[in-house]
Amino acid sequence: MICSTLYPQNRWIDFTFTHMAHGTCPWYNCAMKKLTVFILTICVLFTAAAANAALKSFNKALLAEHIRSCVARDIKEDKEGAVDELIQTLNKIMK
């Protein structure tokens, strides 16, 4: 072990790291479990953020296509309430 080479007078360090490396140290096992849970939590949060960003992007594209087709058609046909309906929809989205 590196510890026993650097500090040959201190066998306790060698004993501690040997037990930690073999998984017999309860503090080491607990710390590793907590670290694993933390890393998995971070992965889940990043995955959720990526999914949320993809959904927002899809919603923007869907709304843009709806405005270009349906809303533009309604405005050209002078349908009453087309602009008001668009404004209400945008207000709901922006909340």
N, C-alpha and C positions, 0 to 999 in steps of 0.2 A: 504494500500500500504506500501511497505517496506520503501519507501522514507519518507513518513509522519511519520513513526515510528522512523526512525533514525534521521530525522531532522524535528521535529514537528513545529519549528519556521518558516520553509521555505515551505509555501504552494505552491509556484510556481513550485517546483520540482514535487510535487504530481500532480499538474494540467498538467504539460508537459508530464509526463509519462502516465497519464490517457488518454490524447488525442492521444499520440503515439500508445498506446495499442488498442484504438478503431478505429484507421485508419483515424482520422480526422486531423492529422498533415501533411501538404503537404510535408515537408522535409522528414519525415519518409516514406511516400508513394513513393516518388521519389527515396530515397535510396534503398528501398526494390525492386523497379522495376529494378534499375541498378544492384543490387546484383543478382536478378533472371536472368537477361540477361547475366551477367558474368558467372554464374554457368552453364547456358545452353550452352554458347559458349565453356566453358571448356569441357562439356560433348560431344559436337559435335567434338571438336578437338581430344579428346581421342578415340572416336568411329572411326574417320577417320584414326588415327594412327594405331589402331588395325586392321582395314580393310586393310590398306597398308601393314602391317606386314604379314597378312595372304596371301595377293596376292604375296608378295615377296617369301614367303615360297612355295607357289604353283608353282611359276615360276621356282624356284630352282629345285624342284622335277621333273617338266616337262622337264627341260633342261637335268637333269641327266639321266632320262629315255630315252630321245632322243639320247644322246651320247652313252649310253649302247646298244641301239638297232640299230638305223639307221646309225649312224656314225661308230660304230664298224663294222657293216656289210659292209659298203662301203670301209673301210680300209682293211678288210680281202679280199675283192674282187679286191683290187688294183685299185679302181676307182680314177682317177686323180682328184685332186681338193677337195677331201673330207676334208683333214686337213686344206687347205686354206679356205674352206667355214666355217669350225668350228672356225677358228681364226677370220674371218670377223664377224661372229655372236657374238662371245665373245666380240670383240671390240665394237660392237653396244650396247650390254647389259651394258658394263662397263662405258659408257659415262655418 
